C-alpha cells in the first residue's frame, strides 16, 4: 500500500512517496524558506530532501535530518551559522555546502555525519582544478565538528600558498583525522615552490591519525632526483608545546627537496605508531625532532633522498624496525642526541651514492649530546661507505650502544670502513657482537676505532671474524683500547677464550690477593687481573 502525505498547500512535487515500513520524507521545492522546510519536516519527524541551492542563509537551526539530492546545497551568508541537529547525508563526491561567504564556521553539525570530504565543500579532485580553498575549509569543518576527513581516490591539486603553507590546520589539543583511499589512490599534489604542502599544528596532546594518501611535491619530476631545491616540506606535523600522539599508516611523500626540508617531518610527538611509509626523492625522507619519545616505526622505504634518508634528533626510547634505506645520495640514518632507541632488522644498502666524504650508512653524532643505550640488531649494511660512524667530542660521549648480527659487505676498493668510532672523552661500554665474516676488497681496513681526544673504557668486541685485504691478514684493528671491566659473568661471557696477557677489571671479585685466581663473581672486591694461560690472576687492587 502507498500513502500520500499532503502538507499545507504544497504541490505534489514536494511530497515523498514511500512504503508503510519506510520513514516519510519531504522535499524542499514547495517551501519559500529553508527554515520553513526544516520546521515542517522536523515537526512531522520526516527527513528533508534538499534538491536546490539555498543561498545567503541567515543564522538558523534545522532540527530535521537532511538528505542532499543532486543540486541540493546550503550557503550560509557572511557571518552566519547554520546548525544541523539531525543526521546529514551528503554523498562523498558531491558539494553540499558553499562556505565561500561564511568560511568554515558557517556550518555546525550537532549530530556528526557518517563522512565528510573536501568534495562536500567544493573540491573537484580532478588534478586540474585548484582545490586549495575547498580542502582548507574541509579540514577546518572536520576539526571543529570532531569528524574524520575522508579523502576519496583521485588527485587534489593545491596551488595557493599563505604564509608559506598550502594546506594548514591548527588543531590545538583537539584530535584530528585524515583518511584516504590508499597511497596508490588518493594524491595531494602541488607544483608550488617554497611552501609546505600539509601543515598540522597542535598544542597539547592531540591524537592525529593520517592514513592512505600520497603527497607529491614540486621536485618530483626532477631527474636526477633533487636536482632542484625549491619545495617546502611534504608533511609538517608538530605537537607544539605539548606532544602529539601520531598514528600514521600508508603515507607516501615524493619530491620535496628544499634545503633542510623533509618529505615527512614529525616534531614533538610521542607514544605514536608509524607504519608502511615511503619517502623518496626528498631532501630528507623522514625527520623526527624535539624529543620523539616512545614511538614505533615499522616497515618503511627511504630511497634516493639527497641529505638523509632518515634524521632523528633527540630520540628517546623509540623503535625503528624493518625499514629499507637504499640508494640515498647522502647518509641513510643520521642519529643525533639519542638514548634508548632500538633499530631492528633495518636494511642499509648502497647509500652515499654521491660518494661524498662525511656521508655514511649510519651516522651517530654525539657532538651535541650523548648517544647512549641504543641497539642495532639484525639487518644489513652493504655498498659504498657501508659503515656505522660514531662521533663524539670532549663534552659528550657515545656509550652503552649495542650492535649484533649485522651483515656487512666490503664495497668497492677504497670505499670507507664498516665501523668507525672516533673523538670522544669516553667511548665506553659499546658492545659489538657482529658474528659475521667480512670479505676482501677494502684497502682502508674494515673496522677502525680511533679515539684521539679521550679514552676508551669497557669496550666489548666479540666474535668478529676479519677477512683479509691485499697482503694484510688482519683487517680489524682497535688501537688504544683500555682493559675491559665488568662483573665476572660479563667478562667471561664476552671473552670465553681470552688471549695470553689479556687484562680485565672485575667489579665483583671474591678475592683480592696478588696472584690469586678470580673464578666466581658475587663479591665486593674490584681487582685488575691478567690472563696467564691458566686463569684470571689478580695483579692490582
Secondary structure, DSSP 8 states (H G I E B T S, - for coil): -EE----TT--GGGB--EETTS--EEESTT-SSHHHHHHHHHHTT-EEEE-SEEEEE-SEEE-S-EEE-TT-EEEE-TT--EEE-S-EE--TTS--B--TTT-GGGEEESS--S-EEGGGGT---EEEEE-HHHHHHHHHHHHHTT--EEE-SEEEE----BTTEEEEEEEETS-EEEEES-TTTEEEE---TTSEEEEEEESS--EEEEEEEEEE-TTTT-SSTTS------SEEEE-TTS-BEEEEEEEEEE---STT-EEEEEESBBS-EEEEEEEESSSEEEEEES--BS-EEEEEEEES-SSEEEEEES-BS-EEEEEEEES-SSEEEEEESEES-EEES-EEES--TT--TT--SEEEE-SSS-EES-EEES-EEESTT--EEEE--SS--EES-EEES-EE---STT---SEEEE--SEEES-EEE---B--S--TT-SEEEE-SSSEEES-EEES-B---BTTBS--EE-TT---EEE-HHHHHHHTTT--TT-EEEEEEES--STT-B------SEEEEEEE-SSSEEEEE-
